[in-house]
Structure formats: C-alpha cells, structure tokens
C-alpha cells in the first residue's frame, strides 16, 4: 500500500482528520482501563491517540504509511517528553513488525479499505495481536446524516471480524469521529473486538 497519496494530505497544514488531540472515544476507552499491555496504533497519523495512551505509561507503537505524519508524531513525542515509537509499515504486512500486541486501536483506517481488501487487513491484524487481546475500531458509520467518507455498516464490521478470521465482536456502539470539517463530529461506530484464544486440546 503506497503512502504517497496519504503523505500528501499532511503537506499543506493539518489533514481533515488531524484534529490536534486524541479522539474523545479513545480517551473514554483509556479512562475505563481499556488499554493494557503493549499497544499498537494502526494508522496512527500524527500520533495523538498513541501519545495519549503512552502518557498513561504503556508501551505504544504507532504505524502509518505517511512519512510526514510519522515525523510530526516523533516530534510531538520528543517535545512532550513521552516515550512512544512510530514506524512506517504496510497495514497488509504487519507480520513484518516482528512483534505482538495486547491491545490494538484503529482510528479511521478500517473504513478506508473496500470489501475485497478487508480480509487481508483483518488477517494482518490477527498476525500481530495476542490471543485474548482486544482491538478497538473507530470508523465512520452509515447511520445518520452528515456521514464521513467511506462509511461502513454494523454488518460490514461483523462480516469482517468473524470467528473464522480469528476474532469475536464483543460490542458495536454508536459514537462520533471528530474532524476538522464536522462541527460535532461525524457518525461513527466504536467496535470492541477480541482476538480469539486458542483452545487447548485435552
């Protein structure tokens, strides 16, 4: 997946999704103790969500394809004295990271993939998520007016994250994604998804 078009989004000021603070949905998840162990931020952009989680004392790795965004994220971490790691990576080839994570957050990445691409992305996430780990997906919803680009349905999420793909959807709740172009955010789903644990044979 080439990062060039995404990188261009950061060249002339903030991208529409770069609000300069963590998404409120993930702040709430963090406040409720939803992040634990090692954390992966999938499609981290300029790092606000990753930096918020890292400020809680958790080891965090954020990846993106946009090198400009990653440079901004690293500068933020340095300026704020927060320890977090940011690397360039292909969302379809996460096994190349050579690491596994207990918690994963996806803010606005899942909904950029079409139906044919989603199985590969879901499999890639599974390859780096510990069994019993948790994935949080915040994506544009097709429910309500003033939807964001590439909105998805509850059924889309349920169809992508199936037991057969190594996942179990725990909950899908309505939420909002804050953007630079929506006064009160755009309709969103916040999905909580568990990585299925291996069953031990007797």
C-alpha positions in Angstrom: 0.0 0.0 0.0 1.7 3.2 -1.2 1.9 6.0 1.3 2.4 8.8 -1.3 -1.3 9.9 -1.5 -1.7 9.8 2.2 1.6 11.6 2.8 0.4 14.4 0.5 -2.5 15.0 2.9 -0.1 16.4 5.5 1.9 18.7 3.3 -0.3 21.9 3.4 -1.4 22.0 7.0 -3.4 19.5 9.0 -5.3 16.8 7.2 -9.1 16.8 7.7 -8.8 14.0 10.3 -5.9 15.5 12.2 -7.6 17.4 15.0 -4.6 18.0 17.2 -5.8 16.0 20.1 -6.8 12.4 20.8 -10.3 11.2 19.7 -12.7 11.5 22.6 -13.8 7.9 22.1 -10.3 6.6 22.8 -9.9 9.0 25.8 -13.0 7.3 27.2 -11.7 3.8 26.5 -8.4 4.7 28.2 -10.2 6.2 31.2 -12.2 3.0 31.6 -8.9 0.9 31.6 -9.5 -0.5 28.1 -5.8 -0.3 27.1 -3.4 -2.8 28.7 0.0 -4.3 27.9 1.7 -3.5 24.7 -0.4 -1.3 22.4 -0.4 -0.9 18.6 -2.0 2.2 16.9 -2.9 1.2 13.4 -2.7 4.1 11.0 -1.5 6.5 13.8 -1.2 9.6 11.7 0.5 12.4 13.7 0.2 10.3 16.8 -2.3 11.9 19.1 -4.1 8.7 20.1 -0.8 6.8 20.5 0.7 9.6 22.6 -2.4 9.7 24.9 -2.1 6.0 25.6 1.7 6.3 26.0 1.2 9.1 28.5 -0.5 6.5 30.7 2.8 4.6 30.9 2.0 1.9 28.4 4.5 0.8 25.6 3.0 2.0 22.3 4.0 1.5 18.7 2.2 3.6 16.0 2.5 2.8 12.4 1.4 4.6 9.2 2.4 4.8 5.6 2.7 8.6 5.6 6.3 9.6 6.5 5.4 13.2 7.0 2.8 12.3 9.6 5.3 10.0 11.4 7.9 12.8 11.5 5.3 15.0 13.1 4.4 12.3 15.6 8.0 11.7 16.6 8.5 15.5 17.1 5.4 15.6 19.3 6.7 12.8 21.4 10.1 14.5 21.9 8.5 17.9 22.7 6.1 16.4 25.2 8.7 14.0 26.8 6.5 11.0 26.0 8.1 7.7 25.1 6.4 6.2 22.0 7.6 4.6 18.9 6.5 5.5 15.4 7.4 3.4 12.3 6.4 3.1 8.6 4.6 -0.1 7.8 2.2 -1.7 5.4 -1.2 -2.4 7.0 -1.4 -5.6 5.0 2.1 -6.9 6.1 2.1 -6.3 9.8 3.9 -9.6 10.5 7.0 -7.8 9.3 7.0 -5.8 12.5 8.2 -8.9 14.3 6.2 -8.1 17.4 2.9 -8.9 19.0 0.5 -6.6 20.9 -2.1 -7.0 23.7 -4.3 -4.0 22.6 -4.8 -2.5 19.2 -6.6 0.7 18.2 -7.7 1.6 14.7 -8.9 5.1 14.3 -10.2 5.6 10.8 -8.1 3.0 9.0 -10.6 0.1 8.6 -13.1 2.2 6.7 -10.5 3.2 4.0 -10.4 -0.4 2.8 -13.0 -1.8 0.4 -14.7 -5.2 1.0 -12.1 -7.1 -1.1 -9.2 -5.6 1.0 -10.7 -6.1 4.4 -10.0 -9.8 4.8 -6.3 -9.2 4.2 -6.2 -6.3 6.7 -8.1 -8.3 9.3 -5.6 -11.3 8.8 -2.7 -8.9 9.1 -4.0 -7.5 12.4 -4.6 -11.0 13.7 -1.0 -11.9 13.0 0.3 -9.3 15.5 -2.4 -9.4 18.1 -2.0 -11.7 21.1 -4.7 -14.3 21.6 -7.1 -12.9 24.1 -6.1 -9.4 23.1 -8.5 -6.5 22.3 -9.0 -4.4 19.2 -10.9 -1.2 19.2 -12.1 0.1 15.8 -13.4 3.7 15.4 -14.8 4.1 11.9 -17.3 6.2 10.0 -20.9 4.9 10.3 -23.5 4.9 7.6 -26.2 5.7 10.3 -27.4 9.3 10.4 -26.9 12.5 8.4 -23.6 14.2 7.5 -21.7 10.9 7.3 -18.0 10.9 6.7 -16.3 9.4 3.6 -16.3 5.6 3.2 -19.0 4.9 5.9 -19.5 1.3 6.9 -22.4 -0.6 8.5 -22.5 -2.7 11.6 -22.9 -5.6 9.2 -19.7 -4.7 7.5 -17.8 -4.9 10.8 -19.4 -8.2 11.8 -18.7 -9.7 8.4 -15.0 -8.7 8.6 -14.3 -9.8 12.1 -15.6 -13.3 12.3 -14.5 -16.3 14.4 -13.3 -17.9 11.2 -10.8 -14.9 10.9 -9.7 -15.2 14.5 -11.9 -12.5 16.0 -15.1 -12.1 18.1 -17.1 -8.9 18.0 -18.0 -8.0 21.6 -19.8 -4.7 21.0 -20.5 -2.1 18.4 -21.7 1.2 19.9 -22.6 4.5 18.2 -20.1 7.2 18.7 -18.6 10.2 16.8 -15.3 10.8 15.0 -14.1 14.4 15.4 -12.8 16.0 12.2 -11.7 19.4 11.0 -14.8 19.7 8.8 -17.6 18.4 11.1 -18.9 20.8 13.9 -19.8 18.0 16.2 -18.0 15.1 14.6 -19.3 12.5 12.1 -21.4 9.5 13.0 -19.2 6.6 13.9 -19.1 3.0 15.2 -16.8 2.1 18.1 -16.3 -1.6 17.9 -14.8 -3.7 20.7 -13.4 -6.9 19.2 -11.5 -9.7 20.9 -8.8 -11.9 19.4 -10.0 -15.4 19.9 -7.8 -17.5 22.2 -6.5 -20.9 21.1 -8.4 -23.8 22.8 -6.1 -26.2 24.5 -6.5 -29.8 23.5 -7.1 -32.3 26.2 
